[in-house]
Amino acid sequence: MALPRVPKAGGVRASAGQSAGMPVVSSESVLALKRRARRIHRALADKYPYAHAELDFRNPFELLVATVLSAQTTDVTVNQVTKVLFSRYPDARSLAEADPVELETILKPTGFFRAKSRNVISLCTRLVDDFNGVVPGRLEELVTLPGVGRKTANVVLANAFGIPGISVDTHFARLAKRFGWTQSEDPVQIEQDVAALFERKDWTMLSHRVIFHGRRVCHARKPACGACPVATWCPSYGLGETDPGKAAKLLKYELSPGSEALLEQLLKESHRAAEIRMESQKRST
């Protein structure tokens, strides 16, 4: 199997001594960068037609709280915790009045549970006092809430209100730099740099697909370059394992060896991706 080639227009290939997190400096024109970025996005769309928000929620309030709780932990853990949390505290008012000790016990699996408990109570108190318990649908208002930054606000707006947005989490920031879409470390600047490369209508699904790719293939420490669907257009190709066989063993979740049945189901029933994922997680616990 031939290894992917990196076109000269795509920027410089990473050197052997380059850090896996270091952005690649590119000399390509803005037009060439935009074309390459959109080719990467099309390839990711083909690879992950089932990409979706991996936090489980039924309304804007649940997504807002779940996103706040997702800091420094996994979405799987948050989904397990919020199932219990929202059965006990279904709305902002009940959470604002929650017993701190009881709330800490529920949130303990997410880590930093004391701070998260205080933050959630403060957040819900503000929702009740200033917004009658209803999550606002404007970024300018969301970012005034305790513990809610621009990333969290964009997640909520994009996935609960249908307002296009780019969600710059650690995975998105890492891949945006590896793809040469930005040279910045600042999440707001990364968001602006990437937004300039894509049509607004694509921002939300771009976020999902890039984050999916970062979790499954383009890992922080050792990306699976030899099994990457966008290697041809990636200036950072070579930062990780380039041997296709070895790279395949680094893949995670539904792409990992032995998960072929799950992947086939996701591809066939992309519209049920969230439900299928939840069923799979239940079987594995």
C-alpha positions as CSV (number, residue, x, y, z in Angstrom):
1,M,0.0,0.0,0.0
2,A,1.5,3.3,-1.1
3,L,1.9,6.0,1.5
4,P,0.0,9.3,0.9
5,R,1.9,12.1,-0.8
6,V,1.9,15.6,0.6
7,P,1.6,18.2,-2.2
8,K,4.1,21.1,-2.2
9,A,1.2,23.6,-2.2
10,G,0.1,22.2,1.1
11,G,3.0,23.6,3.1
12,V,6.1,22.1,4.4
13,R,6.2,18.5,5.7
14,A,6.9,18.2,9.4
15,S,10.5,17.4,10.2
16,A,11.4,14.3,12.3
17,G,12.3,16.4,15.3
18,Q,9.2,18.6,15.2
19,S,6.9,18.5,18.2
20,A,3.6,16.8,17.6
21,G,1.7,19.9,18.8
22,M,3.7,22.4,16.8
23,P,1.9,24.2,14.0
24,V,3.4,23.9,10.5
25,V,4.4,27.2,8.8
26,S,3.0,27.4,5.3
27,S,3.9,29.6,2.4
28,E,0.7,28.9,0.4
29,S,-1.6,31.7,-0.7
30,V,-4.8,32.4,1.1
31,L,-6.8,31.0,-1.9
32,A,-4.7,27.8,-1.9
33,L,-5.1,27.5,1.9
34,K,-8.8,27.9,1.6
35,R,-9.0,25.2,-1.2
36,R,-6.9,22.8,0.8
37,A,-8.9,23.4,3.9
38,R,-12.1,22.6,2.1
39,R,-10.7,19.5,0.6
40,I,-9.8,18.3,4.1
41,H,-13.4,19.1,5.2
42,R,-14.9,17.1,2.3
43,A,-12.7,14.1,3.2
44,L,-13.7,14.3,6.8
45,A,-17.4,14.5,5.8
46,D,-16.9,11.3,3.8
47,K,-15.1,9.6,6.6
48,Y,-17.5,10.7,9.4
49,P,-21.1,11.0,7.9
50,Y,-22.3,10.2,11.4
51,A,-20.4,12.9,13.2
52,H,-22.5,14.6,15.9
53,A,-22.4,16.3,19.3
54,E,-21.2,13.5,21.7
55,L,-22.8,15.1,24.8
56,D,-26.3,13.8,25.4
57,F,-29.0,16.4,25.9
58,R,-32.7,17.0,25.4
59,N,-32.7,20.8,25.6
60,P,-30.4,23.9,25.8
61,F,-30.3,23.8,29.6
62,E,-29.0,20.2,29.7
63,L,-26.4,20.9,26.9
64,L,-25.2,24.0,28.7
65,V,-24.6,22.2,32.0
66,A,-23.1,19.1,30.3
67,T,-20.6,21.3,28.4
68,V,-19.6,23.1,31.6
69,L,-19.1,19.7,33.3
70,S,-17.0,18.3,30.3
71,A,-13.9,20.2,31.3
72,Q,-11.0,17.9,32.2
73,T,-13.0,14.7,31.6
74,T,-14.6,12.6,28.9
75,D,-18.0,13.0,27.2
76,V,-18.7,9.4,28.2
77,T,-18.2,10.2,31.9
78,V,-20.3,13.4,31.6
79,N,-23.1,11.5,29.8
80,Q,-23.2,8.9,32.7
81,V,-23.3,11.7,35.3
82,T,-25.9,13.9,33.6
83,K,-28.3,11.0,33.3
84,V,-28.4,10.9,37.1
85,L,-28.1,14.7,37.6
86,F,-31.0,15.7,35.4
87,S,-33.3,13.0,36.8
88,R,-32.7,14.6,40.2
89,Y,-32.5,18.3,39.1
90,P,-34.4,18.7,35.8
91,D,-34.1,22.5,35.5
92,A,-32.2,25.6,36.4
93,R,-34.3,26.4,39.5
94,S,-33.9,23.0,41.1
95,L,-30.1,23.0,40.4
96,A,-29.8,26.5,41.8
97,E,-31.4,25.3,45.0
98,A,-29.4,21.9,45.1
99,D,-27.8,20.7,48.3
100,P,-24.0,21.3,47.6
101,V,-23.0,18.0,49.3
102,E,-25.5,16.0,47.3
103,L,-24.5,17.7,44.1
104,E,-20.8,17.1,44.8
105,T,-21.5,13.4,45.2
106,I,-23.2,13.2,41.8
107,L,-20.5,15.2,40.1
108,K,-17.6,13.4,41.7
109,P,-16.8,11.1,38.7
110,T,-16.2,14.2,36.5
111,G,-13.2,15.4,38.6
112,F,-12.8,18.8,40.2
113,F,-16.3,18.1,41.6
114,R,-16.3,20.7,44.3
115,A,-15.4,23.5,42.0
116,K,-17.9,22.2,39.3
117,S,-20.6,22.0,41.9
118,R,-20.1,25.6,42.9
119,N,-19.9,26.7,39.3
120,V,-23.1,24.8,38.3
121,I,-25.1,26.3,41.3
122,S,-23.8,29.8,40.4
123,L,-24.6,29.3,36.7
124,C,-28.1,28.2,37.5
125,T,-28.7,30.9,40.0
126,R,-27.8,33.5,37.3
127,L,-30.1,31.7,34.8
128,V,-33.0,32.0,37.3
129,D,-32.3,35.6,38.5
130,D,-31.5,37.1,35.1
131,F,-33.2,34.9,32.5
132,N,-36.1,33.4,34.3
133,G,-34.4,30.0,34.2
134,V,-34.2,29.9,30.4
135,V,-30.9,29.6,28.6
136,P,-30.4,32.7,26.4
137,G,-29.9,32.1,22.6
138,R,-27.4,34.9,22.1
139,L,-23.6,34.6,22.5
140,E,-23.3,38.0,24.1
141,E,-25.7,36.9,26.9
142,L,-24.3,33.3,27.3
143,V,-20.8,34.5,27.9
144,T,-22.0,36.6,30.9
145,L,-22.9,33.4,32.7
146,P,-20.5,32.0,35.3
147,G,-18.2,29.4,33.8
148,V,-19.4,29.9,30.3
149,G,-16.7,31.0,27.7
150,R,-17.0,31.5,24.0
151,K,-16.4,27.8,23.3
152,T,-19.2,26.6,25.6
153,A,-21.5,29.3,24.2
154,N,-20.8,28.2,20.6
155,V,-21.5,24.6,21.5
156,V,-24.8,25.5,22.9
157,L,-25.8,27.9,20.1
158,A,-24.8,25.5,17.4
159,N,-26.3,22.3,18.7
160,A,-29.3,23.5,20.8
161,F,-30.3,26.6,18.8
162,G,-29.1,25.7,15.3
163,I,-26.9,28.8,15.0
164,P,-23.7,28.0,13.1
165,G,-20.6,28.1,15.2
166,I,-17.0,26.8,15.5
167,S,-16.3,25.1,18.8
168,V,-12.6,25.3,19.6
169,D,-11.9,22.6,22.1
170,T,-8.4,21.1,22.6
171,H,-8.9,18.6,19.7
172,F,-10.1,21.3,17.3
173,A,-7.2,23.7,18.3
174,R,-4.6,20.9,17.8
175,L,-5.8,19.9,14.4
176,A,-6.4,23.5,13.2
177,K,-2.7,24.1,13.8
178,R,-1.6,20.8,12.3
179,F,-3.6,21.5,9.2
180,G,-2.0,24.9,8.9
181,W,-5.3,26.7,9.2
182,T,-4.0,28.9,12.0
183,Q,-0.7,29.7,13.8
184,S,-2.4,30.9,16.9
185,E,-2.7,29.4,20.4
186,D,-5.6,31.7,21.3
187,P,-9.0,30.0,20.9
188,V,-10.7,33.2,19.8
189,Q,-8.1,33.8,17.1
190,I,-8.2,30.2,16.1
191,E,-12.0,30.5,15.7
192,Q,-11.6,33.6,13.6
193,D,-8.8,32.2,11.4
194,V,-10.8,29.0,10.7
195,A,-14.1,30.8,10.1
196,A,-12.5,32.8,7.3
197,L,-11.7,29.6,5.4
198,F,-15.2,28.1,5.4
199,E,-18.8,29.1,4.6
200,R,-20.8,29.9,7.7
201,K,-23.3,27.2,7.1
202,D,-20.5,24.6,7.4
203,W,-19.1,25.8,10.8
204,T,-21.1,23.5,13.1
205,M,-20.5,20.2,11.2
206,L,-16.9,21.2,10.6
207,S,-16.4,21.4,14.3
208,H,-18.0,17.9,14.8
209,R,-15.9,16.3,12.1
210,V,-12.6,17.8,13.2
211,I,-13.2,16.8,16.8
212,F,-14.2,13.3,15.7
213,H,-11.0,13.1,13.7
214,G,-8.9,14.4,16.6
215,R,-10.4,11.8,19.0
216,R,-10.1,8.8,16.6
217,V,-7.1,9.4,14.3
218,C,-5.1,12.6,14.9
219,H,-4.1,12.0,18.5
220,A,-2.1,14.5,20.6
221,R,0.9,12.3,21.3
222,K,1.0,9.9,18.3
223,P,-1.3,10.6,15.4
224,A,-2.1,7.7,13.1
225,C,-0.8,9.4,9.9
226,G,-0.6,6.2,7.9
227,A,-4.4,5.6,8.4
228,C,-5.4,9.2,8.0
229,P,-8.0,10.1,5.2
230,V,-6.6,13.7,4.9
231,A,-2.9,12.8,4.8
232,T,-2.6,13.9,1.2
233,W,-3.5,17.5,2.1
234,C,-2.0,17.7,5.6
235,P,1.3,19.6,6.0
236,S,2.0,17.8,9.3
237,Y,2.0,14.3,7.7
238,G,4.8,12.4,9.3
239,L,4.4,13.7,12.9
240,G,3.0,10.3,13.8
241,E,3.1,6.7,12.7
242,T,3.2,6.5,8.9
243,D,3.2,2.7,8.5
244,P,-0.4,1.8,7.5
245,G,-0.5,-1.4,9.6
246,K,0.9,0.2,12.7
247,A,-1.2,3.3,12.3
248,A,-4.4,1.3,12.1
249,K,-3.7,-0.1,15.5
250,L,-3.7,3.4,16.9
251,L,-7.2,4.1,15.8
252,K,-9.9,4.5,18.4
253,Y,-13.6,4.0,19.0
254,E,-15.6,2.7,16.0
255,L,-12.4,2.9,13.8
256,S,-10.4,0.6,16.2
257,P,-9.6,-3.0,15.2
258,G,-12.4,-5.2,16.2
259,S,-15.1,-2.5,15.9
260,E,-16.0,-3.2,12.3
261,A,-19.7,-4.1,13.1
262,L,-20.2,-0.8,15.0
263,L,-18.6,1.2,12.2
264,E,-20.8,-0.5,9.6
265,Q,-23.9,0.2,11.6
266,L,-23.0,3.9,12.0
267,L,-22.4,4.2,8.3
268,K,-25.7,2.6,7.4
269,E,-27.7,4.5,10.0
270,S,-26.0,7.8,10.3
271,H,-29.3,9.5,11.3
272,R,-29.2,7.3,14.5
273,A,-25.6,7.9,15.3
274,A,-26.2,9.3,18.8
275,E,-28.6,6.5,19.7
276,I,-26.2,3.8,18.3
277,R,-23.3,5.3,20.3
278,M,-25.2,5.3,23.5
279,E,-26.2,1.6,23.0
280,S,-22.6,0.7,22.3
281,Q,-21.4,2.5,25.5
282,K,-24.0,0.6,27.5
283,R,-22.8,-2.7,26.2
284,S,-19.2,-1.9,27.0
285,T,-19.9,-0.9,30.7
